[in-house]
């Protein structure tokens, strides 16, 4: 009896181990199964994106596809088109009403002092005293995406390049580095094709040769 129990416990342990990667990689979902507020990972996009709008394309070469508005962590929105059977990794759900903004320290201090005793009598301000102006926060530097870096490399080279050469050149020049993916060249290839299909004549890239791309 003891040996059977040990074997059963081992089986449960192995099953638990085998399910751990599924928790970290997210869940594959078709575009048609997603809803507003879903947070997804999409090949060719840096970091997670939140779905904030989606419309079905009714005419043209992409009729039947879905044009999806995707918001990144900085609040910027990009649009991409997907076939109804295409899948992405769903990793979470955005909270309703957005992220809670922190209470400024000055406001918290005023509320605290208002609740205490002896706060009704305020000390008079000296004449001519002015409140110091706060220095504006410096603008947040926008990270260069893989597609922007690819356009920069192709523009500098002036010749068609394959994705592996583009990834190496982008990394050597410090324009963009892979966040840790095993096949960044395959991810870039998919992103280039997606922009060409989605934007058509307005796309920055075109397929110049087998496996190679150039600027339009």
HELIX and SHEET records of a PDB file:
HELIX    1   1 UNK A    2  UNK A   25  1                                  24    
HELIX    2   2 UNK A   31  UNK A   33  5                                   3    
HELIX    3   3 UNK A  105  UNK A  115  1                                  11    
HELIX    4   4 UNK A  146  UNK A  157  1                                  12    
HELIX    5   5 UNK A  163  UNK A  172  1                                  10    
HELIX    6   6 UNK A  184  UNK A  199  1                                  16    
HELIX    7   7 UNK A  200  UNK A  202  5                                   3    
SHEET    1   A 6 UNK A  27  UNK A  30  0                                        
SHEET    2   A 6 UNK A  87  UNK A  93 -1                                        
SHEET    3   A 6 UNK A  38  UNK A  41 -1                                        
SHEET    4   A 6 UNK A  49  UNK A  56 -1                                        
SHEET    5   A 6 UNK A  66  UNK A  71 -1                                        
SHEET    6   A 6 UNK A  77  UNK A  82 -1                                        
SHEET    1   B 3 UNK A 161  UNK A 162  0                                        
SHEET    2   B 3 UNK A 212  UNK A 215 -1                                        
SHEET    3   B 3 UNK A 205  UNK A 209 -1                                        
END                                                                             
